[in-house]
Amino acid sequence: PQVKAFVTQDIPLYHNLEMKHLPGADPELVLLSLRYEELERIPLSDMSREEINQLVQELGFYRKETPDAPVPEEFQFAPAKPLPTLLPPQAPTTDGKTPPRWGKEERPDL
């Protein structure tokens, strides 16, 4: 009953959270990458509605006030995290210390 209440009453409030009904399957949260590759499966059967809501928000899903409420631009792709910027490895300097890494603001060529 807890999962059913979450599905029917809470899922419509979350941006980028979809329900797929699979008859006979135990309820679980399946996290997908931007390319729809499966990242993780989290069983929900033993969780309360409050625990599921807390989990979904901790994962970064944006909860709207109403199902039709607009989603702020910064949350349009939530809960997707920005891809990490891969910086080339840096060799230690002659004093054995690694030089500081540059931020994008300091490196206009990036």
The 8 nearest C-alpha neighbors of each residue, nearest first, counted from 0:
[[1, 3, 2, 4, 5, 48, 47, 44],
 [2, 0, 48, 4, 47, 3, 5, 46],
 [1, 3, 5, 4, 0, 48, 6, 44],
 [2, 4, 6, 0, 5, 1, 7, 8],
 [5, 3, 1, 7, 2, 6, 8, 0],
 [4, 6, 9, 2, 3, 8, 48, 7],
 [7, 5, 3, 10, 4, 8, 9, 2],
 [6, 8, 4, 5, 3, 9, 10, 11],
 [9, 7, 5, 4, 6, 10, 11, 12],
 [10, 8, 5, 12, 11, 6, 7, 13],
 [9, 11, 6, 12, 13, 8, 5, 16],
 [12, 10, 66, 9, 13, 8, 7, 14],
 [13, 11, 66, 63, 10, 9, 62, 65],
 [14, 12, 62, 10, 11, 61, 16, 63],
 [13, 15, 61, 16, 62, 60, 12, 63],
 [16, 14, 13, 17, 77, 60, 76, 78],
 [17, 15, 14, 13, 10, 18, 60, 11],
 [18, 16, 15, 19, 10, 11, 13, 14],
 [17, 19, 20, 16, 6, 10, 28, 11],
 [18, 20, 21, 17, 22, 26, 6, 28],
 [19, 21, 22, 18, 24, 26, 23, 17],
 [20, 22, 24, 23, 19, 25, 26, 18],
 [23, 21, 24, 20, 25, 19, 26, 18],
 [22, 24, 21, 25, 20, 26, 27, 19],
 [25, 23, 21, 22, 26, 20, 27, 44],
 [24, 26, 27, 23, 44, 42, 43, 21],
 [27, 25, 43, 44, 24, 42, 28, 2],
 [28, 26, 42, 43, 41, 29, 25, 40],
 [27, 29, 41, 40, 42, 30, 43, 26],
 [30, 28, 40, 39, 27, 31, 41, 37],
 [29, 31, 39, 38, 37, 40, 28, 32],
 [32, 30, 37, 35, 36, 38, 29, 33],
 [31, 33, 35, 36, 34, 38, 37, 30],
 [32, 34, 35, 31, 79, 36, 76, 37],
 [33, 35, 32, 36, 31, 37, 38, 79],
 [36, 34, 32, 31, 33, 37, 30, 38],
 [37, 35, 32, 31, 34, 38, 33, 30],
 [36, 38, 31, 39, 30, 35, 32, 29],
 [39, 37, 31, 30, 36, 32, 40, 29],
 [38, 40, 30, 29, 37, 41, 31, 28],
 [41, 39, 29, 28, 30, 27, 42, 38],
 [40, 42, 28, 27, 43, 29, 39, 30],
 [43, 41, 27, 44, 26, 28, 40, 25],
 [42, 44, 27, 46, 26, 45, 41, 28],
 [45, 43, 46, 26, 42, 25, 2, 27],
 [46, 44, 43, 47, 42, 2, 1, 26],
 [47, 45, 43, 44, 50, 51, 48, 2],
 [48, 46, 50, 49, 1, 51, 45, 2],
 [47, 49, 1, 51, 50, 5, 2, 52],
 [48, 50, 52, 47, 51, 53, 46, 5],
 [51, 49, 53, 47, 52, 48, 46, 54],
 [50, 52, 54, 48, 53, 49, 55, 47],
 [53, 51, 49, 55, 50, 54, 56, 48],
 [52, 54, 50, 56, 51, 55, 57, 49],
 [55, 53, 51, 57, 52, 56, 50, 58],
 [54, 56, 58, 52, 57, 53, 60, 51],
 [55, 57, 59, 60, 53, 58, 54, 52],
 [58, 56, 54, 59, 55, 53, 60, 52],
 [59, 57, 55, 56, 60, 54, 78, 53],
 [60, 58, 78, 56, 57, 61, 77, 55],
 [61, 59, 78, 56, 77, 55, 58, 13],
 [60, 62, 14, 13, 59, 63, 74, 77],
 [63, 61, 13, 12, 14, 60, 64, 56],
 [64, 62, 12, 65, 68, 13, 61, 66],
 [63, 65, 68, 62, 12, 66, 67, 69],
 [64, 66, 68, 63, 67, 12, 11, 62],
 [65, 67, 12, 11, 68, 63, 64, 13],
 [68, 66, 65, 69, 63, 12, 64, 11],
 [69, 67, 65, 66, 63, 64, 70, 12],
 [70, 68, 71, 67, 63, 66, 65, 72],
 [69, 71, 72, 75, 74, 68, 63, 14],
 [72, 70, 73, 74, 69, 75, 61, 68],
 [71, 73, 75, 74, 70, 76, 69, 77],
 [72, 74, 71, 75, 76, 77, 70, 61],
 [73, 75, 77, 72, 76, 71, 70, 61],
 [76, 74, 72, 77, 73, 70, 71, 14],
 [77, 75, 74, 79, 78, 73, 15, 80],
 [78, 76, 79, 74, 75, 60, 59, 61],
 [77, 79, 59, 60, 76, 80, 58, 61],
 [80, 78, 77, 76, 81, 33, 32, 59],
 [79, 81, 78, 82, 77, 76, 83, 59],
 [82, 80, 83, 79, 84, 76, 78, 77],
 [81, 83, 80, 84, 79, 85, 33, 32],
 [84, 82, 85, 81, 80, 86, 79, 103],
 [85, 83, 86, 82, 81, 103, 87, 102],
 [86, 84, 83, 87, 82, 88, 109, 100],
 [85, 87, 84, 88, 100, 89, 101, 83],
 [86, 88, 89, 85, 90, 100, 84, 101],
 [89, 87, 86, 90, 85, 91, 100, 97],
 [88, 90, 87, 91, 97, 98, 100, 86],
 [89, 91, 92, 97, 88, 98, 96, 95],
 [90, 92, 97, 96, 95, 89, 93, 98],
 [93, 91, 95, 94, 96, 97, 90, 98],
 [92, 94, 95, 91, 96, 97, 90, 98],
 [93, 95, 92, 96, 91, 97, 98, 90],
 [96, 94, 91, 92, 93, 97, 90, 98],
 [97, 95, 91, 92, 94, 98, 93, 90],
 [96, 98, 91, 92, 90, 99, 95, 89],
 [97, 99, 96, 100, 92, 91, 89, 90],
 [100, 98, 101, 97, 89, 96, 102, 91],
 [101, 99, 98, 102, 86, 89, 97, 105],
 [100, 102, 105, 106, 99, 103, 104, 86],
 [101, 103, 105, 104, 106, 100, 109, 107],
 [102, 104, 106, 105, 109, 107, 101, 108],
 [105, 103, 102, 106, 107, 101, 109, 108],
 [104, 106, 102, 103, 101, 107, 108, 109],
 [107, 105, 103, 108, 104, 109, 102, 101],
 [106, 108, 109, 105, 104, 103, 102, 101],
 [107, 109, 106, 103, 105, 104, 102, 101],
 [108, 107, 106, 103, 104, 102, 105, 101]]
